[in-house]
């Protein structure tokens, strides 16, 4: 059975992203890569990630990033609607926690090997 092609939103210089890409490639996935810093995702894309992942929008924010801190989002996010948070994520790819991996049916954010083994099957543990 062939594995689905995965779309990965990432930043090439991010160590976590590199680990995730290596893991996915070693487990036989073909990847369609999108550099978040070169091109921010649009609102529909971000909304789809949220919907497919089942996670709250706030889980998609890179809380340790410079832009997050500069915009003082720690204090602002709780006051924003989901729609406003999605617009914010779509406005700047640097705000997105990475990598975001999707096959169009589900989505994961960040990289934890245990979660990847569960969500992206056929993996060696």
C-alpha angles and dihedrals in degrees: 000000000000119000121239119259108255126217111218123195107198149134114250095219093051113108093208090052092050091051091049093048091048091049093049093046092048088053093055103258123147109222135211104200127208120185106220092202093053095047127012115221117253123247093259091053093050091046089051092052090052092047095046095045097048087220127128114261092247090067088069095063120102094227094183094053126110095237091052090053095042091054090047089230094162087076098032103047097072089057095050126089119237088255091054091047091051090050089051093051090048091050095063128019089204088071092061119099106231151270104020110190124190140167093190092262101062138009137206129196124207123002126279114155093217091054093046090051089053100041101035101046130205090054126141111240 
